[in-house]
Amino acid sequence: MSGIGEVGTTLIVPVL
């Protein structure tokens, strides 16, 4: 799960 790659995940885990 890439936080930087995913838009929704970026808000939760930008580091991962």
Summary of the structure (lengths in Angstrom):
residues: 16
radius of gyration: 5.4
end to end distance: 7.1
largest distance: 13.1
contacts: 31
relative contact order: 0.41
helix: 38%
strand: 0%
